[in-house]
Structure formats: C-alpha cells, structure tokens
Amino acid sequence: MRVHRTGRAADRDGSLTRVLGGFLMAVTAALQVALGTAAHASAAGAPDYGIAVEETFLATDVGGTLTVLPEVYTLRPDGSRAYVKRGEPIGPGVAIEDVLPWNTSPTGFDERAGCRTVRDKQDSHRHVRCDRLAPLTFRVDKAFIGYGGQVRFFPPVGPDGDRQWRDDVSTFVVTAPAPQEEGETEASEARRKAVGVGLLGVAGGCGLLALLLVVCLKPSRVRRTAWVASCTAAALCVGSGGWSIAEGPLVGGKTYTRYSSGPPVLRIPDGMWDGQVLLQKVRPSYVPLVATAPDRGHEDVTEVSGVYLPAPPGDPKDWVTVNGAYGRIDDPRRARDHMLRTAAGAPGVKVVKPPRLVLLREDSDARTPVLCKCQALSVRGRPVGMCAWADTGVRVLVTVVGTRLPAGHTVSVRDYVQLGTGF
C-alpha cells in the first residue's frame, strides 16, 4: 500500500511538473513573440536616414583648406525631408564617418567635439568619425587631380530594398592645385613678354661684348675663348627671348592647363553604360529643351543631340541629354562658354550655381586630364546640372536632372560620344 501511494504521488508530481513546464514554455514563447514584435515595430518605425554633401567637386591650392558640408535627413511619409540640424546627434547608435581623399589631412579638431580619427583595415584612407553632424575641414598637402572622398553612416547601413544604399553614402571629388583656365591670362602674357625682352637685352649685351673683344683686344687664346662664350650666350638668349615673346611661356610662366583632345567626330550611341541608359527617339515633355546654337563666325560644325532614359525598370525621371557639335572650332574656351551662356540665357532659366572649372582624370588616359566647366540651373522650376567640354574639333554639353554638377558623369559620357570606346 505504501508503494502504491508512492507511485500515485510520483504520478501527481510528474503531472504537476509537466503542467508547470508547459506553462513556462508558453510564457517564454509569448514573451519572445512580444519582444520580436516590438523589435520589428521598432525597426519598422526607425527613421530612414539619408545623406548628401552640398558641393561634390572641390578645388584649392596646395596648402589650402576645404570644407565638406554634409546634410543628413529623414524621409517623411509624404516623401519630403526633415533635416538634422548641424551640431546635433543624428540618432541612437548612428555616427557620421568621413573618408578623406589621399594627400589630405583633417584640421580644426579642437572645435569639433565628439570627433576622432579611426583606422580602417580595408583601405589606407584617413577616416574621421563624429557623433554629431558637423562640417569637415581638411588641408590639401600635395598636388593631385580628382581624388575622391566619402561621407557615410557608421555603422554601415545595409541594403534597404530597391534603394541599395542610394542615400546612405555621398561622395565628393577634390582637385589640387585648383584648375586654371586654359589659355593665358593677361598678366602671364605681359610677364613672359617682359622676360623675352630682357633676354633679348642680354643677347644684345653679349653681342656688344663679342664685338669689343674683336676690336679692342689683340688675338689670343683668351680673346678667342671669351668671344666664343659671348657669341654662344647671345645666340641662346636670342632664341629663348624670341620664343618667350612669340610663343612662350618659359618655365615659371605657365599659368594655364592643357586639355585633352579627341577625334573630331561626335557619335550618339544607342545606349551607354552597358545598356543602363537608352537613346530615346522622342524627347519626353519633362526633359527641358537645351539650346546650343552655333557660334557664328567662330566655328563650322555639324550639330548632334540625344536624350537618354534609364532602361526599365529604372526611374524615367533620371534622364541625361547630350547636345554638341563636331567640325572646325576656332576657340574651344569660347565654344564651351558659349554653350553654357546660351543655356543659362534661355527663357524661364535661372542660374543656381554659377559656372566653375572642374579638372578630372580620364579613366582611359590618366595622364591627360579633362577640363570641364559646370553650372546648375533652374528651368521653369526644375533643377538641372550641366557640364561642358570642348577642344578644336568637338564641343559637348551634358545635362542631368538635379542641381549637382555632373562632371564625373560628363567624363564618362565623353568616352562614348567622342572617343567611341566606353568602358
């Protein structure tokens, strides 16, 4: 009987244990579901951050400083943006990381609380990480053309649907020393001509000395040596002085940048960037008409143009237009400025960012920089950015939607429409 009672007690204890275990498992599962739902709701309700920089192309002399002005925003349900104020934290656990171009160094850390330099094992760039939104100022230490930098979030943001980090990283390009206008300034021309006149004066003095040596001194080895040296110096000074006045400039007088040339033919391909954008037979109504009228008396050219839209399922609002001409162009600088001035002077157009020079290296020929001039316009309320380049055989104006200066875009377009090589 005692054994029987003990077995029944054991059964009751086992049943109680099973009931308690099931209850605990149910409570745990409920807590997990609740916590997971809360976490999901928190993730779903987290702000969708985006980042951009105010100027994407910067230039200065060696030793000068540049400032990158990042803008961080969140997207509202209606598609509008709410911007984070400068000096304020972005959000819990979110920081801004600046990746500086090579040959630059950050400055003004004393004025930026919460900023520090960090090392990245993946590259040799210098990284600056800040807990609050603030401008980044850096100094250019050496001369270079077209080095890139980034402003991004830390920790890195993963892919969010179709956007694929589109607004989570913003890039900028720096050139040093600042690209100067091709051609010669008035001051440089006056300086090299003055140098040429001075050299001709020295040549005259050397010639007079040679004449005096012949007239005043008796023949000797010393007179012959001095006469030969004087005549040689006179000849060298005459050649250098004449070159400096007529052609020039001599070393130290060069104040302009040579620009690369291509074949005097402008092709409008059916597609670019491996078919990512396609040529359109009819210009959509939302793409503004860009005028690049010929410059009468200064060129004899054949005009060509094209409108490109992204291949489906791309956003058709991200259009690119190419307007240009090929043939005889007397003055490339005048042709380029004429295109920008004509576009800016059309009815309903306002200048948002005035023309500025941008010098970039071309991927196919890194030794030959491409000099562009870019401006941003508002065409009947629609923002557009445009860049132009020109040489003695081709002039082209590339226009894209938005106010950013599409210089990098323009150099890659040049590979297709002028060089005919692509990538």
C-alpha positions in Angstrom: 0.0 0.0 0.0 2.8 2.4 0.8 4.4 1.6 -2.5 1.1 2.2 -4.3 0.7 5.5 -2.6 4.2 6.4 -3.5 3.6 5.6 -7.2 0.4 7.8 -7.3 2.3 10.6 -5.6 5.0 10.3 -8.2 2.4 10.5 -11.0 0.9 13.6 -9.4 4.4 15.2 -9.1 5.1 14.3 -12.8 1.8 15.8 -14.0 2.5 18.9 -12.0 6.0 19.2 -13.4 4.6 18.8 -16.9 1.9 21.4 -16.4 4.4 23.9 -14.9 6.9 23.2 -17.7 4.2 23.8 -20.3 3.1 27.0 -18.6 6.7 28.3 -18.5 7.3 27.4 -22.2 4.0 29.2 -23.1 5.0 32.3 -21.2 8.5 32.2 -22.7 7.1 31.9 -26.2 4.7 34.7 -25.6 7.5 36.9 -24.4 9.6 36.1 -27.4 6.7 36.9 -29.7 6.0 40.1 -27.9 9.7 41.1 -27.9 10.1 40.2 -31.5 7.0 42.1 -32.5 8.2 45.1 -30.5 11.7 44.9 -32.1 10.1 44.6 -35.5 7.9 47.5 -34.8 10.8 49.5 -33.6 12.9 48.7 -36.7 9.9 49.5 -38.9 9.5 52.8 -37.2 13.2 53.7 -37.2 14.0 56.8 -39.3 15.1 56.2 -42.9 18.3 58.3 -42.9 19.8 59.8 -46.0 23.0 61.8 -46.5 24.3 64.2 -49.1 27.0 66.8 -49.4 26.4 70.4 -50.6 29.3 70.6 -53.1 30.5 67.4 -54.8 33.5 69.0 -56.6 36.1 71.0 -54.6 39.4 72.5 -55.6 42.1 74.6 -53.9 45.8 75.2 -54.0 48.3 73.0 -52.2 48.3 74.1 -48.5 44.8 75.4 -48.7 41.8 74.1 -46.8 38.4 72.8 -48.0 35.2 72.2 -46.1 32.7 69.4 -46.8 29.2 70.3 -45.6 27.2 67.1 -45.1 23.4 67.1 -44.9 21.5 64.3 -43.0 17.8 63.9 -43.4 14.9 61.5 -42.7 12.2 60.8 -45.2 8.6 61.7 -44.1 5.6 59.6 -45.2 4.8 62.2 -47.9 8.3 61.9 -49.4 9.5 65.2 -48.0 12.7 65.5 -46.0 13.3 66.5 -42.4 16.9 67.7 -41.9 19.1 67.2 -38.9 20.5 70.4 -37.5 24.2 70.9 -37.5 25.8 70.2 -34.1 23.1 67.8 -33.1 23.4 64.0 -32.8 21.9 62.0 -35.7 20.3 59.2 -33.8 20.9 56.5 -31.2 24.0 54.5 -32.3 24.5 56.4 -35.5 27.6 58.4 -36.4 29.0 60.2 -39.4 32.2 58.9 -40.9 34.2 61.0 -43.4 36.7 59.2 -45.7 39.3 61.8 -46.7 41.0 61.8 -50.1 44.6 60.8 -50.3 47.2 63.6 -49.6 44.8 65.5 -47.3 44.7 65.8 -43.5 41.8 67.0 -41.2 42.1 70.3 -39.3 40.1 72.0 -36.6 39.6 69.0 -34.3 39.7 71.3 -31.3 36.5 72.9 -32.4 34.6 69.7 -33.1 33.5 67.9 -30.0 32.9 64.2 -30.4 35.1 63.7 -33.5 38.1 61.4 -33.7 40.3 59.7 -36.3 39.9 56.0 -36.8 41.8 53.3 -38.8 40.1 51.1 -41.4 41.7 47.8 -42.2 40.2 47.8 -45.7 41.9 50.9 -47.1 44.7 53.4 -46.5 42.5 56.5 -46.5 42.2 58.6 -43.3 38.8 58.2 -41.6 37.2 60.8 -39.3 34.2 59.7 -37.2 31.8 62.1 -35.5 28.9 61.6 -33.1 27.3 64.9 -34.1 26.6 66.4 -37.5 29.3 68.9 -38.3 31.3 70.2 -41.3 34.6 68.6 -42.1 37.6 70.8 -42.8 40.8 69.3 -44.2 44.0 70.6 -45.6 45.5 69.7 -49.0 49.1 68.5 -48.5 50.2 67.6 -52.1 49.1 68.3 -55.7 46.7 65.8 -57.3 43.8 65.6 -59.7 40.4 64.1 -59.0 40.9 62.2 -55.7 37.6 61.0 -54.2 36.2 61.1 -50.6 33.1 59.9 -48.9 30.6 60.9 -46.2 28.7 57.9 -44.8 27.0 56.5 -41.8 28.6 54.3 -39.2 27.9 51.5 -38.6 27.3 50.9 -42.4 23.7 50.7 -43.4 22.7 47.5 -45.2 20.6 47.3 -48.4 17.1 48.7 -48.0 15.0 47.2 -50.8 15.5 48.7 -54.2 17.4 51.7 -52.9 20.6 49.8 -52.4 22.4 52.3 -50.3 21.4 55.1 -52.7 21.1 57.8 -50.0 23.4 56.2 -47.4 26.7 57.3 -48.9 27.6 60.6 -50.6 30.9 61.1 -52.5 32.9 64.2 -53.4 35.9 64.8 -55.6 38.9 67.1 -54.8 41.5 68.6 -57.2 44.6 70.5 -56.2 46.0 72.8 -57.3 42.8 74.4 -58.5 42.4 74.0 -62.3 43.1 77.3 -64.1 41.6 78.5 -67.3 43.2 77.0 -70.4 44.8 79.8 -72.4 46.9 82.6 -70.9 46.0 85.4 -68.6 46.9 89.0 -69.4 49.3 89.1 -66.5 51.1 86.0 -67.6 51.4 87.2 -71.2 52.8 90.5 -70.0 55.3 88.7 -67.7 56.6 86.3 -70.3 57.0 89.1 -72.9 58.9 91.2 -70.4 61.2 88.1 -69.8 61.6 87.8 -73.5 62.6 91.5 -73.9 65.0 91.1 -71.0 66.7 88.1 -72.6 67.0 89.9 -75.9 68.6 92.7 -74.0 71.1 90.3 -72.5 71.7 88.9 -76.0 72.5 92.4 -77.2 74.9 92.9 -74.4 76.7 89.7 -75.2 76.9 90.6 -78.9 78.4 94.0 -78.0 80.9 92.3 -75.7 81.9 90.0 -78.6 82.4 93.0 -80.9 84.5 94.8 -78.3 86.7 91.7 -77.8 87.4 91.7 -81.5 88.1 95.4 -81.8 89.9 96.2 -78.5 92.0 93.1 -77.8 94.8 91.5 -79.7 94.3 88.0 -81.0 95.0 85.4 -78.3 93.6 82.2 -76.9 91.9 84.1 -74.1 90.2 86.5 -76.6 89.0 83.6 -78.7 87.6 81.8 -75.8 85.8 84.9 -74.5 84.5 85.7 -78.0 83.0 82.1 -78.4 81.4 82.3 -75.0 79.8 85.7 -75.7 78.5 84.6 -79.1 77.1 81.4 -77.6 75.3 83.2 -74.8 74.0 85.8 -77.3 72.6 83.1 -79.5 70.9 81.3 -76.6 69.4 84.5 -75.3 68.1 85.5 -78.7 66.4 82.1 -79.2 64.9 82.0 -75.7 63.8 85.6 -75.8 62.2 85.3 -79.2 60.4 82.1 -78.1 59.1 83.8 -75.0 57.8 86.8 -76.9 56.3 84.9 -79.8 55.2 81.5 -78.4 56.2 81.1 -74.8 55.9 80.7 -72.0 59.2 79.8 -70.4 59.5 77.8 -67.2 57.6 79.6 -64.4 55.3 81.5 -66.7 52.8 78.7 -67.4 49.5 79.7 -65.8 47.1 77.5 -67.9 46.1 73.9 -68.2 46.2 71.9 -71.4 43.1 69.9 -72.0 42.8 66.6 -73.8 41.6 66.3 -77.3 39.8 63.5 -79.1 38.8 62.7 -82.7 36.7 65.5 -84.3 33.7 63.2 -84.5 30.7 63.1 -82.2 28.8 59.8 -82.0 25.4 59.4 -80.4 25.2 55.7 -79.4 22.0 53.8 -78.9 23.0 53.1 -75.3 25.7 53.8 -72.7 27.0 52.1 -69.5 26.3 48.6 -70.8 22.7 49.5 -71.7 21.8 51.1 -68.4 20.6 54.2 -70.3 19.0 54.1 -73.8 18.6 56.7 -76.5 15.1 58.0 -77.0 13.5 58.8 -80.3 11.1 61.4 -78.8 12.1 63.8 -76.1 9.7 63.4 -73.1 7.9 66.5 -72.0 9.6 66.6 -68.6 13.0 66.8 -70.2 13.8 70.5 -70.9 14.9 71.6 -74.3 18.6 72.6 -74.1 19.8 75.1 -76.8 23.4 75.0 -78.1 23.1 77.3 -81.1 26.3 77.6 -83.3 28.6 80.4 -82.6 28.5 82.2 -86.0 31.9 83.2 -87.4 33.9 81.1 -84.9 33.0 77.5 -85.9 31.9 75.4 -88.8 30.2 72.4 -87.3 27.6 69.6 -87.6 25.2 69.6 -84.6 24.1 66.4 -82.9 22.0 65.7 -79.8 20.4 62.9 -77.9 18.1 62.2 -74.9 18.8 59.1 -72.7 16.5 57.4 -70.2 17.3 54.5 -67.8 16.5 51.1 -69.1 13.4 49.6 -67.5 12.7 49.3 -64.6 14.7 52.4 -63.9 13.2 55.7 -62.9 12.5 57.6 -66.1 13.0 60.9 -64.3 16.7 60.2 -64.2 17.4 61.5 -67.7 20.6 62.6 -69.5 20.9 64.8 -72.5 23.8 65.3 -74.8 24.0 68.3 -77.0 27.0 69.2 -79.1 28.7 69.5 -82.4 31.8 68.5 -84.3 33.9 70.1 -87.1 36.1 73.2 -87.0 36.1 75.1 -83.7 38.4 78.1 -83.6 38.4 78.7 -79.8 37.5 75.8 -77.5 37.2 78.0 -74.4 34.8 80.4 -76.3 32.8 77.4 -77.6 32.4 75.9 -74.1 31.4 79.2 -72.5 29.0 79.9 -75.4 27.1 76.7 -74.7 26.8 77.4 -71.0 25.9 81.1 -71.6 23.3 80.1 -74.2 21.7 77.5 -72.0 21.6 79.9 -69.0 20.1 82.7 -71.1 17.1 80.8 -72.3 13.6 81.9 -71.3 12.4 80.7 -67.8 16.0 79.8 -66.7 17.7 80.9 -63.5 21.3 80.3 -62.5 21.5 78.3 -59.3 25.3 77.7 -59.2 27.5 79.9 -61.5 30.0 78.3 -63.9 33.1 76.8 -62.3 36.0 74.8 -63.7 36.4 71.1 -62.8 39.5 69.1 -63.8 39.3 65.3 -63.7 41.4 62.5 -64.9 40.0 60.2 -67.6 40.0 56.5 -66.9 41.3 55.6 -70.4 44.2 58.0 -70.2 45.0 59.0 -66.6 47.9 61.2 -67.8 45.6 63.6 -69.7 43.2 65.5 -67.5 39.8 66.6 -68.9 38.8 70.2 -68.2 35.1 70.8 -67.8 33.1 73.8 -66.9 29.9 73.2 -65.0 26.8 75.1 -63.7 23.4 74.4 -62.1 20.2 75.9 -63.4 16.5 76.0 -62.6 14.5 75.5 -65.8 10.9 76.6 -65.1 11.3 75.4 -61.5 13.0 72.1 -62.4 16.6 71.8 -61.3 19.2 70.7 -63.8 23.0 70.4 -63.7 25.2 70.7 -66.8 28.9 70.4 -67.7 30.6 71.3 -71.0 33.9 70.4 -72.5 35.4 71.4 -75.9 38.5 71.0 -78.0 39.4 72.1 -81.5 37.1 69.5 -83.1 34.3 68.8 -80.6 32.1 70.7 -78.1 29.5 68.9 -75.9 27.1 69.9 -73.2 25.9 67.1 -70.8 22.7 67.9 -68.8 21.2 65.8 -66.0 18.3 66.3 -63.6 19.2 67.8 -60.2 21.5 70.6 -59.0 24.6 68.6 -58.6 27.4 69.3 -61.0 27.7 66.2 -63.2 31.5 66.5 -64.0 32.2 62.8 -63.4 29.2 61.9 -65.4 30.5 64.1 -68.2 33.9 62.5 -68.4 32.3 59.0 -68.7 29.9 60.3 -71.4 32.9 61.6 -73.3 34.2 58.0 -73.6 31.1 57.1 -75.5 30.1 60.1 -77.6 33.6 61.4 -78.6 36.1 58.6 -78.1 33.6 55.8 -79.0 35.3 53.4 -76.6 33.0 53.3 -73.5 34.4 51.2 -70.6 
